[in-house]
Amino acid sequence: MKIVFVALFALLTAACTTLPAQPIAGLDPADPESPVPPVRAENALGTYLSQRPVGPAPWREQNERVAPKAKQ
């Protein structure tokens, strides 16, 4: 039991000993001179479509409207 505890403690402390010198992938996020993509203004409601409730419609007409067209 004591050996398992010592091994577990050694593994946990070994993982916390050093940090990598540089970021693993990409540029350093702490570097204020790192390039960033340009920001562009975009309308948040540009693709909004009103989804108001409507009265019930005959189901056969609804199905025919959205069904694939018959190939001739």
C-alpha positions as CSV (number, residue, x, y, z in Angstrom):
1,M,0.0,0.0,0.0
2,K,2.8,2.4,0.9
3,I,4.6,1.7,-2.4
4,V,1.4,2.5,-4.4
5,F,1.0,5.8,-2.5
6,V,4.6,6.8,-3.1
7,A,4.4,5.9,-6.8
8,L,1.2,7.8,-7.2
9,F,2.7,10.8,-5.4
10,A,5.8,10.7,-7.6
11,L,3.7,10.7,-10.8
12,L,1.5,13.5,-9.7
13,T,4.5,15.8,-8.7
14,A,6.5,14.9,-11.8
15,A,3.7,16.2,-14.0
16,C,3.9,19.6,-12.3
17,T,7.6,20.2,-12.3
18,T,8.2,22.2,-15.5
19,L,6.3,24.1,-18.2
20,P,7.1,24.1,-21.9
21,A,9.3,27.0,-23.0
22,Q,7.0,28.0,-25.8
23,P,3.4,27.3,-26.8
24,I,3.0,23.9,-28.2
25,A,1.2,25.0,-31.3
26,G,0.8,28.4,-32.9
27,L,2.0,31.8,-31.8
28,D,2.4,32.9,-28.2
29,P,-0.9,34.3,-27.0
30,A,0.8,36.6,-24.5
31,D,2.8,38.4,-27.3
32,P,1.2,41.7,-28.0
33,E,2.9,41.9,-31.4
34,S,1.4,38.6,-32.7
35,P,-0.7,39.1,-35.9
36,V,-4.5,38.7,-35.6
37,P,-7.1,38.5,-38.4
38,P,-9.0,41.7,-39.2
39,V,-12.3,42.2,-37.5
40,R,-15.2,42.9,-39.8
41,A,-18.6,44.3,-38.9
42,E,-21.5,41.9,-39.3
43,N,-25.2,42.4,-38.7
44,A,-26.4,40.0,-36.0
45,L,-29.9,40.0,-37.4
46,G,-28.9,39.9,-41.1
47,T,-30.4,36.4,-41.8
48,Y,-33.4,36.7,-39.5
49,L,-36.7,35.3,-40.8
50,S,-39.9,35.9,-38.8
51,Q,-41.3,32.7,-37.5
52,R,-44.7,33.8,-36.3
53,P,-47.4,31.1,-35.8
54,V,-50.0,30.7,-38.5
55,G,-53.3,29.0,-38.7
56,P,-53.6,25.3,-39.6
57,A,-53.6,24.4,-43.3
58,P,-54.7,21.3,-45.1
59,W,-52.0,18.7,-44.7
60,R,-52.2,17.4,-48.3
61,E,-51.3,20.9,-49.7
62,Q,-48.5,21.2,-47.2
63,N,-47.0,17.9,-48.2
64,E,-47.3,18.6,-51.9
65,R,-45.5,21.9,-51.5
66,V,-42.5,20.4,-49.8
67,A,-42.4,17.0,-51.6
68,P,-39.7,16.4,-54.3
69,K,-40.9,17.2,-57.8
70,A,-41.7,14.1,-59.9
71,K,-39.2,13.4,-62.7
72,Q,-40.6,13.2,-66.2
